[in-house]
Amino acid sequence: MGGAPRLAPGGQSTALVPTMGNLHEGHLALVAAARRHADRVIASIYVNPAQFGAGEDFTRYPRTLQADLQRLEAAHCDLAFLPDETAIYPRGLKGATRVRAAPALANILEGAFRPGHFDGVVTVVACLLNLTTPTWPCSVKRTFSNCW
C-alpha cells in the first residue's frame, strides 16, 4: 500500500485538497488556497462509496478523470493522488474502521437527508490524511459538503 509519494523533502510543506473528482472552480480555488499555504500541493481524486447511502447511485457519480487531471495541471497542482479502494479500505468497506461525524455536523446540510453521509466523508478524509501526511489539510468553512 505505500500511500502518496513524499514530495516535500528538506522541510517543504505539503497541502492536501481531497476531492471526488468532477472538478469545478470551487475545487480549483481550494488548490489555489493550498498553494498559498504550502510548497507542494496534492489533490486526491477518489469517489468514496462510504458517502453514498442505500438507494443512492454510487455508480452514476460523474467520473471525469482526464478533464480533472488537465484542470489540476493548469492550476499548478503538484500531484494528483488517485488511490483505489484497496488503498483507502484495505480490509474492504465493510471491514473498515469508521470515523463518526460530530452530531452537530452529521445532521446538517446533506447529513439532514442522507444519514451516514458525513460519517463517510470524515472516514475517507482521515484515510487520505494518513496516506498523504500533509502539513496543511484543506478546509472550507462555507460549505463542508462541497469541499470533498
Number of C-alpha atoms within 10 A of each C-alpha: 9 7 17 18 11 11 16 15 8 6 7 11 16 24 27 29 29 25 19 21 22 16 19 10 9 11 23 20 12 20 25 16 16 24 20 12 17 19 16 23 29 26 27 21 23 20 23 21 17 20 19 20 14 8 6 12 10 15 10 7 14 12 16 12 15 10 13 18 18 11 17 21 13 10 16 15 21 18 18 19 21 17 17 13 15 11 16 23 16 12 12 12 15 9 9 13 12 16 16 15 18 11 11 8 16 19 17 13 14 16 18 13 11 17 16 19 22 28 21 21 22 19 22 24 21 14 18 24 18 13 18 22 16 21 17 17 20 18 16 11 7 8 10 14 16 13 18 23
